[in-house]
Amino acid sequence: MLRPPRHAAMVVAAFAAVEALSRALAIELGSLRVNTIRPGYTDGEMWSGVPPGERDRLRQMVAATVPVGRMGTPDEVAHAAVFLMTNRQTTGAVLEVSGGEPLVEPVEVR
């Protein structure tokens, strides 16, 4: 989350802490690899508590904002995890899986 949205200070702080911790652990643990995935808006169960009409509106807002033109899928995040688990030369990385979200103004979720 390079460009934090308004009213999300606690979430932004928690995500930043996880990324910093993974980099520090990559150094401390040496041969044990430690990486982090930074997902963008992902169309999955996380949004199941949002009423269907609002969820559709969120999908449309994200699609109109991010360069790839849609929300990501859990499978795309899982693919990134498989890459990080199988690439033995990758450690201390934060892998962005966000459809280019950091390149544009944040989506304001209301």
C-alpha positions as CSV (number, residue, x, y, z in Angstrom):
1,M,0.0,0.0,0.0
2,L,2.2,2.8,-1.3
3,R,-0.6,5.4,-1.5
4,P,-2.7,5.0,1.6
5,P,-6.4,5.8,1.4
6,R,-8.1,8.2,3.8
7,H,-9.4,6.9,7.1
8,A,-7.3,3.7,7.0
9,A,-4.3,4.7,9.2
10,M,-4.4,1.5,11.3
11,V,-4.6,-0.8,8.4
12,V,-1.8,1.0,6.6
13,A,0.3,0.8,9.7
14,A,-0.3,-2.9,10.1
15,F,0.5,-3.6,6.5
16,A,3.7,-1.5,6.6
17,A,4.8,-3.4,9.8
18,V,4.4,-6.8,8.1
19,E,6.5,-5.7,5.1
20,A,9.2,-4.3,7.4
21,L,9.2,-7.4,9.5
22,S,9.5,-9.7,6.5
23,R,12.6,-7.7,5.3
24,A,14.2,-7.8,8.7
25,L,13.5,-11.6,9.1
26,A,15.0,-12.2,5.7
27,I,18.2,-10.8,7.0
28,E,18.1,-12.4,10.4
29,L,17.1,-15.9,9.2
30,G,19.6,-16.0,6.3
31,S,19.0,-19.1,4.3
32,L,15.3,-19.3,5.3
33,R,13.5,-17.2,2.8
34,V,10.9,-14.6,3.9
35,N,8.7,-12.7,1.5
36,T,5.4,-10.8,1.6
37,I,2.6,-10.4,-0.9
38,R,1.0,-6.9,-1.2
39,P,-2.4,-7.7,-2.8
40,G,-4.7,-5.0,-4.1
41,Y,-8.4,-5.2,-4.3
42,T,-9.2,-8.9,-4.5
43,D,-12.7,-10.0,-5.3
44,G,-13.1,-12.7,-2.7
45,E,-14.8,-13.7,0.5
46,M,-13.4,-10.7,2.3
47,W,-16.2,-8.7,0.7
48,S,-19.0,-11.2,1.5
49,G,-20.3,-8.9,4.3
50,V,-20.8,-6.1,1.9
51,P,-24.4,-6.0,0.4
52,P,-24.4,-7.2,-3.2
53,G,-25.3,-3.8,-4.8
54,E,-22.4,-2.1,-2.9
55,R,-20.0,-4.9,-3.8
56,D,-20.9,-4.4,-7.5
57,R,-20.4,-0.7,-7.1
58,L,-16.9,-1.4,-5.5
59,R,-16.0,-3.7,-8.5
60,Q,-17.0,-0.9,-10.9
61,M,-15.0,1.7,-9.0
62,V,-11.9,-0.5,-8.9
63,A,-12.3,-1.4,-12.6
64,A,-12.6,2.3,-13.6
65,T,-9.5,3.1,-11.5
66,V,-6.8,0.4,-11.8
67,P,-4.8,-0.1,-15.0
68,V,-5.8,-3.7,-15.5
69,G,-9.5,-2.7,-15.4
70,R,-10.8,-5.2,-12.8
71,M,-10.4,-6.5,-9.3
72,G,-7.9,-9.3,-8.8
73,T,-8.8,-12.9,-7.9
74,P,-7.7,-15.1,-5.0
75,D,-6.2,-17.4,-7.6
76,E,-3.9,-14.6,-8.8
77,V,-2.7,-14.0,-5.2
78,A,-2.2,-17.7,-4.8
79,H,-0.1,-17.8,-8.0
80,A,2.2,-15.1,-6.5
81,A,2.5,-17.2,-3.3
82,V,3.5,-20.3,-5.4
83,F,6.1,-18.2,-7.2
84,L,7.6,-16.9,-3.9
85,M,7.6,-20.4,-2.4
86,T,9.3,-22.0,-5.4
87,N,11.8,-19.3,-6.4
88,R,14.8,-20.0,-4.2
89,Q,16.5,-16.7,-5.1
90,T,13.7,-14.5,-3.8
91,T,13.9,-13.3,-0.2
92,G,13.0,-10.1,1.5
93,A,10.7,-9.2,-1.4
94,V,7.3,-7.5,-1.3
95,L,5.5,-8.8,-4.4
96,E,2.8,-6.5,-5.6
97,V,-0.3,-8.2,-6.9
98,S,-2.6,-5.2,-7.4
99,G,-3.4,-4.6,-11.0
100,G,-1.3,-1.4,-10.9
101,E,-3.2,0.1,-8.0
102,P,-0.2,2.1,-6.6
103,L,0.1,3.9,-10.0
104,V,-3.2,5.7,-9.6
105,E,-5.2,7.6,-7.1
106,P,-6.6,5.4,-4.3
107,V,-10.1,4.1,-4.7
108,E,-12.3,5.8,-2.0
109,V,-14.4,3.1,-0.4
110,R,-17.4,4.6,1.4
